[in-house]
Amino acid sequence: DLPPIIAQLSGGQTGLRGIVLAIINFFLTFLGLLAIIMVIYGGFLYVSSAGNEENVNKAKKILLYAVLGIVVIIVSGALVNTILGAATTERAP
């Protein structure tokens, strides 16, 4: 049995797979938030470029990579939750 503090910090998860799933979901959420911030920054840079072609290209690159990052985060989150989530659920006989 795990100490109660570990179960409390891990969201009630007591198994190793559940704890790993909670940690991975936390990091994916953090990375998603970071990607959204980058989309906002890229949009701000694009709007405030005032016709400067260098800033427009920089903003387009930031937006492209942020959107690609969001897609990768969503796909990896779905994959991890499917694989680890299926492994942690108990099946009724």
C-alpha positions, -999 to 999 in steps of 0.1 A, spaced: 0 0 0 11 35 -8 11 62 18 -20 84 17 -1 115 6 10 98 -27 -26 88 -34 -38 124 -26 -11 140 -48 -17 116 -77 -54 123 -79 -64 91 -61 -43 69 -84 -25 42 -65 -11 20 -93 21 28 -111 3 31 -145 -22 55 -131 4 77 -116 24 77 -148 -8 86 -167 -15 115 -143 20 128 -147 19 126 -185 -15 143 -186 -2 171 -165 28 177 -188 6 175 -219 -17 201 -204 12 223 -196 25 220 -231 -9 227 -246 -11 259 -225 24 269 -238 13 263 -274 -18 284 -269 4 312 -255 26 309 -286 -4 312 -309 -14 344 -291 21 357 -293 24 349 -330 -10 366 -336 1 397 -318 34 397 -337 14 394 -370 -10 422 -362 17 445 -349 41 439 -377 30 471 -395 39 457 -429 74 447 -420 80 416 -440 106 401 -416 81 403 -387 53 389 -408 74 358 -418 85 354 -381 49 355 -370 38 330 -396 65 306 -386 55 309 -349 18 303 -357 27 273 -380 49 256 -354 24 264 -325 -5 248 -345 17 218 -354 26 215 -317 -10 216 -307 -18 188 -332 11 167 -319 0 173 -283 -35 162 -290 -25 131 -309 1 121 -283 -25 127 -255 -50 105 -272 -25 78 -278 -11 78 -243 -46 79 -227 -57 50 -250 -28 28 -243 -23 35 -206 -60 40 -199 -69 6 -214 -41 -10 -193 -54 5 -160 -91 -3 -163 -102 -35 -147 -125 -57 -166 -154 -74 -149 -155 -112 -153 
